[in-house]
Amino acid sequence: MIKSDLDNKTNFSENEKITRDTLPLMLSSNEAKKIGISRSMFYQLANDQSNNFTMKIGERVFIHRDKFFDWMDRVTSCKGFY
């Protein structure tokens, strides 16, 4: 099995500040919850074929952190929101 960023730092303490750089490169639905994305919204985003930030590996679905935040910057025009 290939180890990735997902195997590291998936458990954040309540006091740890969550920033773009402290999140793993590929976000599962559990990591997405840490930044306020519900499980249903995560899968809605993942199933949207028009975005370029989701990836499916086997049956698992991931969001590419940097591509997601770049997309958020474009659609919200709120640079530095996170």
C-alpha positions as CSV (number, residue, x, y, z in Angstrom):
1,M,0.0,0.0,0.0
2,I,1.3,3.5,-0.9
3,K,1.7,5.8,2.1
4,S,0.7,9.4,1.5
5,D,0.1,12.7,3.3
6,L,-3.3,11.2,4.3
7,D,-1.5,8.8,6.7
8,N,0.1,11.8,8.4
9,K,-1.6,14.6,10.3
10,T,-5.2,13.4,9.9
11,N,-6.0,14.0,13.6
12,F,-5.9,17.7,14.5
13,S,-6.1,18.8,18.1
14,E,-8.9,21.2,19.0
15,N,-6.3,23.9,19.7
16,E,-4.2,23.4,16.6
17,K,-4.7,26.2,14.0
18,I,-5.8,24.7,10.7
19,T,-4.4,26.5,7.7
20,R,-3.9,25.5,4.1
21,D,-0.4,24.4,4.9
22,T,-1.3,22.2,7.8
23,L,-3.9,20.2,5.8
24,P,-2.8,17.1,3.9
25,L,-2.3,17.5,0.1
26,M,-5.2,15.2,-0.6
27,L,-8.3,15.8,1.5
28,S,-10.7,13.0,2.4
29,S,-14.2,13.8,3.7
30,N,-12.8,13.6,7.2
31,E,-10.2,16.3,6.6
32,A,-12.7,18.4,4.6
33,K,-14.9,18.5,7.8
34,K,-12.0,20.4,9.5
35,I,-12.5,23.3,7.1
36,G,-16.3,23.3,7.3
37,I,-17.2,21.1,4.3
38,S,-19.9,18.7,5.3
39,R,-19.8,15.1,4.1
40,S,-22.7,15.7,1.7
41,M,-21.1,18.8,0.3
42,F,-17.8,17.0,-0.1
43,Y,-19.5,14.3,-2.3
44,Q,-21.5,16.9,-4.2
45,L,-18.2,18.6,-5.1
46,A,-16.6,15.3,-5.9
47,N,-19.3,14.3,-8.3
48,D,-19.3,17.6,-10.1
49,Q,-17.5,16.9,-13.4
50,S,-16.8,20.5,-14.0
51,N,-14.2,20.9,-11.3
52,N,-10.6,19.9,-11.6
53,F,-9.7,19.3,-7.9
54,T,-11.3,15.9,-7.2
55,M,-9.7,12.6,-7.7
56,K,-11.0,9.1,-7.3
57,I,-8.5,6.3,-6.2
58,G,-10.3,3.0,-6.3
59,E,-13.5,3.7,-4.4
60,R,-12.1,6.5,-2.3
61,V,-12.6,10.1,-3.3
62,F,-10.2,13.0,-2.5
63,I,-10.0,16.7,-3.0
64,H,-6.6,18.2,-4.0
65,R,-6.0,20.8,-1.4
66,D,-4.2,23.4,-3.5
67,K,-6.4,23.1,-6.5
68,F,-9.5,23.4,-4.2
69,F,-8.3,26.5,-2.5
70,D,-7.3,28.1,-5.8
71,W,-10.8,27.4,-7.0
72,M,-12.3,28.9,-3.9
73,D,-10.2,32.0,-4.4
74,R,-11.6,32.3,-8.0
75,V,-15.3,31.7,-7.1
76,T,-15.4,33.8,-3.9
77,S,-12.9,36.6,-4.6
78,C,-12.1,36.5,-0.9
79,K,-8.3,36.0,-1.0
80,G,-6.9,35.1,2.4
81,F,-10.3,33.7,3.7
82,Y,-8.7,30.5,5.0
